[in-house]
Amino acid sequence: MGALPPFLVAAGLPNTYAFPLVAVLVHCLFLQVIAFKVGSARKRLNKPYPIVCDPPPASKEEPKSLFNCYVRAASNNLENLGIYLCLLGMSSICTPVASGAAGLLYTASRYAYFEGYTTGDPAKRTRGNFGYIGILYMLGASVYSILAVGGVV
């Protein structure tokens, strides 16, 4: 890695802090990709604005809305964004490289979740369950960072 910009050096951040920054950038790109996919589904399924979602089916025989699967999958990713960013930021204090890797793993799992959910079979969203490994690592590393900053470990 090259030298850090002066403002990061002044903040005392090591070069390894680039890994969590890359994880955040990749997650931002991922969110943009799913936004485009929802937009293309809107166009393909003929759901003009301001329609946000379709009403529930009138009967059990009527198929569920595929557009709702796209919207719900994208919304769920946005609902979890705050938790991801907080855990990535806290866990990066003491373990930036591993936290960056855990963040990338989590982003990959969210993509698998999105792709599975948008098939129309919500049970396929479990394809993204491997992301719990990344979140659990970041949770543990966050606790460790808190203890380290507090002088306990």
C-alpha positions as CSV (number, residue, x, y, z in Angstrom):
1,M,0.0,0.0,0.0
2,G,1.1,3.5,-0.7
3,A,1.4,6.3,1.9
4,L,-1.7,7.6,3.5
5,P,-3.0,11.1,2.9
6,P,-1.7,13.6,5.5
7,F,-5.1,14.0,7.2
8,L,-5.2,10.2,7.9
9,V,-1.6,10.2,9.1
10,A,-2.5,13.0,11.5
11,A,-5.5,11.0,12.7
12,G,-3.1,8.1,13.5
13,L,-4.6,5.6,11.2
14,P,-2.3,2.8,10.0
15,N,-2.1,1.8,6.3
16,T,-4.1,-1.4,7.1
17,Y,-7.2,0.8,7.7
18,A,-7.5,0.8,3.9
19,F,-9.1,-2.7,4.1
20,P,-12.3,-1.6,5.9
21,L,-12.5,1.5,3.7
22,V,-12.4,-0.9,0.7
23,A,-15.2,-2.9,2.3
24,V,-17.3,0.2,2.7
25,L,-16.7,1.2,-0.9
26,V,-17.6,-2.2,-2.2
27,H,-20.8,-2.2,-0.1
28,C,-21.7,1.2,-1.5
29,L,-21.3,-0.2,-5.0
30,F,-23.4,-3.2,-4.1
31,L,-26.2,-0.9,-2.9
32,Q,-26.1,0.9,-6.2
33,V,-26.3,-2.4,-8.1
34,I,-29.4,-3.5,-6.2
35,A,-30.9,0.0,-6.8
36,F,-30.4,-0.5,-10.5
37,K,-31.9,-4.0,-10.3
38,V,-35.0,-2.7,-8.6
39,G,-35.3,0.0,-11.2
40,S,-35.0,-2.5,-14.1
41,A,-37.5,-4.8,-12.4
42,R,-39.9,-1.8,-12.1
43,K,-39.5,-1.2,-15.9
44,R,-39.7,-4.9,-16.8
45,L,-42.7,-5.7,-14.6
46,N,-44.5,-2.4,-15.6
47,K,-44.7,-0.9,-12.2
48,P,-44.7,2.9,-12.8
49,Y,-44.0,5.4,-10.1
50,P,-45.4,6.1,-7.5
51,I,-46.2,2.3,-7.0
52,V,-44.0,1.1,-4.1
53,C,-45.4,-2.4,-3.9
54,D,-48.3,-4.5,-5.0
55,P,-51.2,-5.4,-2.8
56,P,-51.2,-8.9,-1.4
57,P,-52.8,-11.6,-3.6
58,A,-56.6,-11.9,-3.2
59,S,-56.3,-15.7,-2.9
60,K,-53.7,-18.4,-2.2
61,E,-53.9,-19.5,-5.8
62,E,-52.9,-16.0,-7.1
63,P,-49.1,-15.7,-7.5
64,K,-47.2,-13.3,-5.3
65,S,-45.7,-10.2,-6.7
66,L,-42.2,-10.6,-8.0
67,F,-41.8,-6.8,-7.8
68,N,-42.5,-7.0,-4.1
69,C,-39.6,-9.5,-3.8
70,Y,-37.2,-7.0,-5.4
71,V,-38.4,-4.1,-3.2
72,R,-38.4,-6.2,0.0
73,A,-34.9,-7.5,-0.7
74,A,-33.5,-4.0,-1.3
75,S,-35.3,-2.6,1.7
76,N,-33.9,-5.4,4.0
77,N,-30.4,-4.5,2.8
78,L,-30.9,-0.9,3.7
79,E,-32.5,-1.8,7.1
80,N,-29.3,-3.7,8.0
81,L,-26.9,-1.0,6.7
82,G,-26.5,0.9,10.0
83,I,-25.7,-2.3,11.9
84,Y,-23.1,-3.3,9.3
85,L,-21.4,0.1,9.2
86,C,-21.3,0.5,13.0
87,L,-19.8,-3.0,13.6
88,L,-17.3,-2.6,10.8
89,G,-16.2,0.8,12.2
90,M,-15.8,-0.5,15.7
91,S,-14.2,-3.8,14.9
92,S,-11.7,-2.0,12.6
93,I,-10.2,-0.2,15.5
94,C,-8.1,-3.2,16.6
95,T,-8.4,-5.6,13.7
96,P,-8.7,-3.6,10.4
97,V,-7.6,-6.3,8.0
98,A,-9.8,-9.1,9.4
99,S,-12.7,-6.7,9.8
100,G,-12.3,-5.5,6.2
101,A,-12.4,-9.2,5.1
102,A,-15.5,-9.9,7.3
103,G,-17.1,-6.8,5.7
104,L,-16.5,-8.1,2.2
105,L,-17.8,-11.5,3.2
106,Y,-21.0,-9.9,4.6
107,T,-21.4,-7.9,1.4
108,A,-21.1,-11.0,-0.7
109,S,-23.7,-12.7,1.4
110,R,-26.1,-9.8,1.1
111,Y,-25.8,-10.1,-2.7
112,A,-26.5,-13.8,-2.5
113,Y,-29.5,-13.0,-0.3
114,F,-30.8,-10.4,-2.8
115,E,-30.4,-12.7,-5.8
116,G,-32.1,-15.6,-4.0
117,Y,-35.0,-13.5,-2.7
118,T,-35.7,-12.0,-6.1
119,T,-36.2,-15.4,-7.7
120,G,-39.8,-15.2,-6.4
121,D,-39.1,-17.9,-3.8
122,P,-38.3,-16.1,-0.6
123,A,-36.9,-19.4,0.9
124,K,-34.0,-18.9,-1.5
125,R,-32.8,-15.9,0.5
126,T,-31.1,-18.3,2.9
127,R,-28.4,-18.6,0.2
128,G,-26.9,-15.5,2.0
129,N,-26.8,-17.0,5.5
130,F,-23.0,-17.3,5.3
131,G,-22.8,-13.6,6.0
132,Y,-23.5,-14.3,9.7
133,I,-19.9,-15.4,9.9
134,G,-18.8,-11.8,9.0
135,I,-21.3,-10.1,11.3
136,L,-20.4,-12.4,14.2
137,Y,-16.7,-11.7,13.7
138,M,-17.3,-8.0,13.6
139,L,-19.5,-8.2,16.7
140,G,-16.8,-10.0,18.6
141,A,-14.1,-7.7,17.4
142,S,-16.2,-4.7,18.3
143,V,-16.4,-6.0,21.9
144,Y,-12.7,-6.5,21.9
145,S,-12.1,-3.0,20.6
146,I,-14.3,-1.5,23.3
147,L,-12.4,-3.5,25.9
148,A,-9.0,-2.5,24.4
149,V,-9.9,1.2,24.2
150,G,-11.2,1.0,27.8
151,G,-7.9,-0.5,29.0
152,V,-9.4,-3.8,30.1
153,V,-7.4,-6.0,27.7
